[in-house]
Amino acid sequence: MSSLKQYFPNPTKLLLLEKGFKPTSTRSWSRDIKKLYNNTCIVTGLTTSDGHKLVAHHLQAKQTYPQFTFSLLNGVPLIEGCHKEFHSLYGLNASIESFEHYIQLKQAKTKSSFEFERYVKLKAWIVFLKNQLKNTKEGL
């Protein structure tokens, strides 16, 4: 089993990819989100190579912000357990602010400095994505 890791794409690369990204289905969007994050859950650091199933999670609900349904800026990979836990706490029509709160809850429960640091970095990454979504012409 590989060690837990934190993986975020290069911000410049992500923004360039977003400009030319034209998915044909939710399946292709999901596949590309997982690939972009190196098949790593951004909350736990667990990977598909460790035998975990990943799902692509919309930070802004598709129902509320359909213009972001296929945006690379609006998706992050989560292991199934985190995804189910998140939606059981916040429902299916949750927002990026709900995800920020979820990260704060996870950070408050952690005992290790390594995990605490991972959540600090994750919160900063989510703020970056949130700001990029706000700066799009569709806006939030």
N, C-alpha and C positions, 0 to 999 in steps of 0.2 A: 504494500500500500504506500502510495506516495505521501509526502508530508502535506499538511494543509498549507494552502498558499493564497495569496491575494493577487488577482489579475484584473487589471483594467486596460482597455485598449489605449493606444496613444491618442490623445485628444485631437491632434491635428489630423491624423489618419481617419479617425471616426468622422470628423466634420467633412472631410473630402469624400469619404464613402457615402455619407448621407446625401450629398448633393446628387450623386449619380445612382442612387439606390432605387430600383424599380421592381419590387417583389411582385410575384404573380399570384401568391396565395399566402394564407396564414402559415402554412407548413414551411414555405420557403423563408418567410420572415423569421419564424422560430428557429429554423436551422442556422440561419445567418447570425442571429443573436448569440446562440450558443458558440458558434465558431469564433465570432468576434471576441468573446471572453475566454477563449481557449478551453471551452467545455468545463468551466469552473463556476461553481455557485458563488455568487458575490457575497453571500452572508456567511457561509460556513467554510469556504475554501475547498470543499470536497469536489471531486471531479468524476467524469464519466469513466475514466480509466480506473478509478477506485471502485467501480461497480454501481455508482449512484445514478439514478435517472434524473435528468435535468428537464425543466420546462422553462419556456420563455414567458416572463411575466411582464405585462403592460404596467408601466408606472402610472400613466393616466388611463383610466378605464376607456375602452373602445366605445362604450355607450355614450359617455359624456364628451369625449374628444375624438370623434371618428376620423378627423383629419390627421391624427397621430397613430392610427392603427398600424401602419407599416413603417413607422419612423424608427430608425436604428437608435435614435436618442430616447425613445420611449420604451425600450425593452432591456431587461436584465435577466440572466439565467439564475434560477433557483432550484435547489433540489426539491423533489416532490413534497417532502415533509414541511419545509419552510413555506412553500407555496400554499399548501393546505392550511397551515397554521395562520398565515397572513390573512387569507380570505375568511377563515373562521372568526378572526378578530374584527375585520374591517368590512366584510361583505364583498360582493362581486363588483360593485360600482365604486371602488376605492380610488384614492388619488395619490399623487406623488407625496403629498403632505402626510398621508396615512403611512406610506412607506418610510418616510423620515421618522415618524413616531415609532414604528415597528423596530427600526434600527436602534433607537434610543432605549426601547424596552430590552432588546437583546444585549446592548452594551451595559445596562444597569445590572443585569443578571450575571455577567461574566466575572470570573475570579482571576483569570490569567492576564498578565500584562500584554502578552502576544495578541490575545483575542481583543482586548481593549483597544490596542493600537489598530487592529484591523477595522474595528467599527469606526474609529476616528477617521481613517482613510476612506471608508465606505461613505460616511456622512458627507465628506468633502466631495466625493465623486457624484453623489446624488444631487448635491447643490449645483455642481457643474452642469449635469444633465438638465436640471430644472431651469437653469438660466438659459441654456441653449434652446430649450423648447419655447421659453418666453420670447426669445429673440427671433423666432421664425415669423414669417409673415402672417401665419394663421394665429399666432399668439395664444396665450392661456387666459 
